[in-house]
Amino acid sequence: MALLLRNFRLVGFGETGGVSEIAVGADGSIAAKADADARLVDCGGAWLSPGWADLHVHVWHGGTDISIRADEAGLKRGVTAMADAGSAGEATFHGLREYVIERQQETIKAFVNIGSIGLVACNRVPELIDERFIDVDRTLDVIEKNRDVVCGVKVRSSGVIVGAWGITPLQIGKRVAEIAGLPLMVHIGEPPPVLDQVLDLLSPGDVVTHCFNGKRGGSIADTKALFDQAKRLAEAGVRMDIGHGAASYSFTVAKESIRQGLKPFSISTDLHGHDIDGPVFDLATTASKLLAAGLSFEECVDGIAANPRAFLGLSAAPLAPGSRADFTVFDLADSDEEARDSQGNVLQLEKTFEPRFTILGAVATPAARAEREGSDG
């Protein structure tokens, strides 16, 4: 059924020319005027932004032992698009595509893990033990066959994954990304390799996920030289991504980095089975934590909407007639919640992002914040 959206405040669209209502045709595209039988959707004075996009989730449920169902990260959490961050390598990508990407209402794209087995038995059987775990030819073939949904190459470049193999998997992953003409997403954490080696390999367009982690030896906050290098790379076009996760977000690192002018390109959750019940919960909670850490409201909206959408090749401003309707309607609510980072540190949230519903095509889907026990956010 056609829709007519009214009573909203726009954010994240740039110049909009005073748009006061949005007509969506029965085919799900933006219309110049509303159909006579369009259903009125009163947004209740809430904010309306481009649909939220989460650049780091794990939704290959059943294909890995860590992934959640895409429904748990998507429309009911205010998210209309997401990128699976390396759950599948070349050996399992066909399953991720057939059973998740092609069956969801949300737009789902994916980073191909440079390790052939992906995260089948995450960390228990690391995907990068030695050279037998990477097949360059097969990975490039999978990328070519799935160009429409592949958004990059993923390498988890930390000691618990690569062990004595060190920087080599990242070097191979970077070369594969270059051959394919795709960005690289690199997971940073405990060494080896050391962070200097990782940052030295990156180019504009690449993504550093877990950028504000607090792991000693693997954090941009370890030394001034590392922080300055990360800031220079960000200014040159390397994308800093939050990737909160169970172990990879520090309030202290985030607040100090933002204070010194290093701001993330994208706010993402790294949502999976070990953090969905805390400390991450959902994208709204993660954005609220970045607001509390010093980003402005508009910067947070860009971090969960315009920036990741642009990375995924989606319109950052889907208001033009003919474009597919793709919006999130939400409140910025007063709050007295306590939120926790990945190290158990507590921060008081004065404001929280609260999704009301999404508009994807001609379908309005009610949204809700994730269930949380007590005030632990």
CORMOJO-V361109 format. One record per residue. PSI is psi in whole degrees, -180 to 180 (999 if undefined). OMEGA is omega in whole degrees, 0 to 359 (none if undefined). NEAR is the number of other C-alpha atoms within 12 Angstrom. Layout:
psi:omega:near
PSI:OMEGA:NEAR
PSI:OMEGA:NEAR
This chain:
psi:omega:near
142:177:22
152:182:30
154:171:34
113:183:35
131:179:41
166:173:26
57:178:20
167:172:27
125:183:28
143:173:35
142:176:34
11:182:33
-4:188:29
-146:180:19
125:183:12
-7:177:18
31:175:11
41:178:14
128:182:21
-14:175:19
154:181:28
123:178:43
133:178:39
123:180:42
169:180:31
-21:178:25
0:177:21
3:181:28
156:178:31
133:182:33
154:179:29
-32:176:18
159:185:21
145:171:25
153:182:20
-32:183:15
20:182:15
141:177:23
127:179:22
128:176:23
107:180:31
116:182:23
-1:172:32
28:179:18
8:182:20
170:175:26
145:174:34
122:182:44
168:167:46
150:182:43
136:181:51
145:180:57
130:180:52
114:188:54
-2:182:55
98:174:48
170:174:49
104:189:51
23:176:45
66:183:45
128:183:29
-23:177:23
-15:174:31
165:180:33
7:183:24
-19:189:31
150:173:36
172:172:29
143:181:29
-31:178:38
-31:183:32
-16:181:34
-5:193:49
-125:192:45
-39:183:43
-8:174:35
12:179:42
8:186:47
126:180:51
-13:180:48
150:180:50
162:176:52
121:171:49
127:189:52
69:171:49
21:176:49
-34:183:52
134:167:49
-171:185:45
-30:184:39
-20:185:32
3:186:29
-34:181:42
-35:179:27
-42:176:24
-42:181:42
-51:186:36
-41:189:17
-13:179:20
-65:188:34
-45:186:33
-7:184:20
-5:185:16
149:172:26
-38:180:27
154:170:36
122:178:38
126:171:43
177:187:46
144:166:47
132:177:52
125:177:53
134:178:52
-23:174:54
126:188:44
-36:184:37
-7:182:32
-143:186:45
41:182:43
-48:177:30
73:194:19
121:178:28
-30:176:23
-39:172:16
87:183:20
145:183:31
-1:185:40
57:182:40
-46:178:29
-172:188:23
-19:178:19
-16:186:15
2:177:28
131:174:32
101:186:26
-46:183:31
-47:181:19
-37:178:24
-44:179:39
-36:177:34
-43:178:22
-41:178:34
-47:182:36
-38:182:23
-13:185:17
33:183:26
-31:184:22
-19:182:20
-13:180:33
128:181:44
-2:179:40
-178:178:46
135:183:53
134:174:49
124:173:49
104:188:49
71:176:47
160:191:40
-38:182:28
-19:181:26
-51:189:35
-18:180:34
-133:184:24
-10:180:19
-20:171:26
-129:188:29
-14:188:33
-47:179:28
-37:179:42
-39:177:40
-42:178:30
-45:179:33
-41:179:44
-41:179:37
-41:177:27
-43:178:34
-41:179:37
-45:180:22
-40:182:21
-11:183:27
36:183:22
158:173:32
156:174:34
136:168:47
123:180:48
127:173:48
124:178:48
150:180:47
-145:184:39
141:178:30
165:2:28
162:356:28
168:176:34
155:189:29
-33:178:39
-44:180:28
-40:180:23
-52:184:42
-32:180:42
-22:184:23
-9:191:32
152:180:34
161:175:29
135:183:24
-24:176:33
163:185:38
130:171:48
111:178:50
152:191:45
36:188:45
-25:181:49
35:177:48
159:181:39
23:182:35
123:180:28
131:181:24
-12:181:22
19:184:35
146:176:40
-15:180:42
-1:184:33
-42:180:25
159:177:17
-38:181:16
-41:178:16
-44:180:25
-46:181:30
-39:178:21
-43:179:27
-41:180:40
-41:177:29
-42:179:24
-42:179:31
-42:179:30
-27:180:20
-7:175:16
5:171:20
132:187:34
123:175:40
122:185:46
139:185:45
-56:181:52
59:189:51
-65:176:49
-178:181:44
-20:188:29
16:195:35
26:175:41
127:180:43
124:175:39
-43:184:38
-48:180:31
-43:181:36
-50:183:40
-44:182:28
-39:179:23
-46:179:35
-41:179:28
-36:182:18
7:172:18
7:176:19
106:184:32
146:182:38
148:172:45
-42:184:43
146:176:46
114:181:53
166:189:56
-33:196:52
46:184:47
130:178:48
-176:188:39
-17:182:31
-1:180:24
-3:183:33
-25:176:34
15:178:25
142:8:33
1:188:41
-59:180:44
-61:183:41
178:182:50
-35:179:53
-44:179:47
-42:181:46
-44:177:50
-38:178:46
-37:179:48
-37:178:47
-33:174:54
-44:179:36
-26:181:34
-8:174:35
-7:174:30
149:175:31
165:177:21
-46:182:27
-37:177:24
-37:177:26
-43:179:40
-44:177:46
-36:182:37
-21:179:44
0:182:51
-85:189:47
-47:186:38
-54:178:36
-32:177:41
-43:178:41
-41:179:29
-38:182:39
3:178:35
21:179:25
153:179:30
132:177:28
-15:183:35
72:187:32
64:180:37
-11:184:35
139:176:23
134:182:19
-23:178:20
154:178:27
132:177:32
131:185:40
92:188:45
156:168:53
132:177:50
127:188:48
164:175:38
155:165:33
100:191:29
149:171:21
146:186:14
155:169:22
25:181:18
153:168:25
132:178:26
152:179:39
145:173:37
-169:184:42
-9:180:37
6:178:26
3:178:22
148:187:21
139:176:22
135:178:31
131:176:25
123:177:30
-25:178:21
146:177:29
143:172:32
129:182:41
100:180:34
141:175:40
-55:178:35
167:174:37
155:171:40
113:178:45
110:192:40
-136:180:32
24:182:32
125:174:31
121:183:34
121:178:28
142:179:24
162:179:31
145:173:30
153:180:33
151:176:30
132:179:20
137:178:22
133:179:14
-141:180:12
12:183:18
105:180:25
999:none:38
